[in-house]
Amino acid sequence: MRLLAFSAALLLPATAAAQTEDAQLWTQTNVNIGLSEDTRLTVEGIARWSDRQDGLFHTELGGIVSHKLSEHVEVGFGYRHVAGHGGNTADDESRLRQHVVLTFGRITGRFRVDERFHPDGNEIGFRIRPLIRYNHPVGNGVSLFASHESFFMANDTRWGQSAGYDRMRNLVGVTVPLMKDLSADIGYLNQYRFARDGNRAQMDHAMSLQLSLSL
């Protein structure tokens, strides 16, 4: 618990810097299907709820095919459909994504690129999302973890994407095995959106629940 508290203190930006704040619940379900010894398909469903946006405001549905090139290197290619609900005024969009995952012991790094396809224009919005995660086993299959992810918009589009450092996500939590081939990540997620393009900065405080099933 001391490690968890210390990690949170290091990762979270100062609350006073946020212009607006929101309490949220983020849920995700992953089903991993083995296609071969080194290749798998992951089907993903995401739903997010918000106090400020009166309940369910965001969903994502998609999948990704990942292939291990070696013990330490994995590559993947996938698709997600993203939809807004309730008080979320953002348009639905489609996203392609590619990633490279590097794993060395307790540390995992992921370099991900998204291509965003928006109904209000033909331009593709490119987004870069590096992530680093540390896992600390504590016994009986339980692990504490801490992660940081940054979002960089690589280009401007007429439909609304602006190049620059857009946001960060910091997450601390615990991984718990529920039964054979089923585990849960339970944690606190802090998302900080920087003040950009005339919009106020925003800090989101979210309880994060993620279930992963391997078939």
NORFEN-V708891 format. One record per run of one state. SS is the DSSP state (2 for helix, 1 for strand, 0 for the rest). FROM is the first residue (numbers start at 1). TO is the last residue. Records with the same first field share a line. If there is no record, write none. Layout:
# NORFEN-V708891
SS=FROM-TO, FROM-TO
This chain:
# NORFEN-V708891
0=1-1, 12-14, 18-19, 35-38, 51-54, 69-72, 85-92, 105-106, 119-123, 140-141, 154-163, 180-181, 194-201, 215-215
2=2-11, 15-17
1=20-34, 39-50, 55-68, 73-84, 93-104, 107-118, 124-139, 142-153, 164-179, 182-193, 202-214
